[in-house]
Amino acid sequence: MEAIKFFEITRWCVHFTIAVCILVGAIRFAALSSDQKLLCYLLMITAVVELASVWLWNVHRNNNFIFHFYSVIEFLFIATLYSRHLGDLIPPLYMKCAMVIFVIFAVCNTLFFECLTQFNSHVAFVEGLILIALALCYFYKMLHALEYRNLEHNPMFWINVSIITYFSGALVLFHIANDMIPEPLKIRGAVWGTHAFFNIAHYILYGVALSVTPGKRTVTP
């Protein structure tokens, strides 16, 4: 029972963090950059997904189908952000092809491997791998381009830290999510509660990304 309470508390902490992020974005919306606005839209979608998921959970309905759609939406939003900044490393056409292939893969996974009543662990795992790779590419670009004097004023820096922190921590859980179903409820509650800590860090960093005012870029030598 303690593990379930732990899961419930951490889950509501996640929801609170998302709400704070959206509030920050709403207050500063007129001053946000295009990257920050795109992130704000993603957070609004995330909030709707989380609320729908909780409601279905509370009425004892399967909520896994929501994440089949959300994983695709999340990937497309974040991949779009990276495509704006990695054009000199990854040609835009390659990014668009990767996005199309990911959507096809997600549809095929739902149709042939993990149905709507199952958590889409294959898709979440592949999404995590791709986004971690893109995050590492962005770090590589930052080290070589030195576009910003003060990284703390670069929203994309905080988004990138958020992506690599969250998906690196959650990757293994995504891979074994469906295998954990036979485990006792208290074990699943403890594991998903721990996952919520990564989620909280994820959204706190998103909140920082929305709160900063973009600094001026320097000229690359």
Secondary structure, DSSP 8 states (H G I E B T S, - for coil): -HHHHHHHHHHHHHHHHHHHHHHHHHHTGGG--HHHHHHHHHHHHHHHHHHHHHHHHHTT---HHHHHHHHHHHHHHHHHHHHHH-TTTS-HHHHHHHHHHHHHHHHHHHHHTS-TTS--HHHHHHHHHHHHHHHHHHHHHHHHH--BS-GGG-HHHHHHHHHHHHHHHHHHHHHHTGGGTTS-HHHHHHHHHHHHHHHHHHHHHHHHHHHS----B----
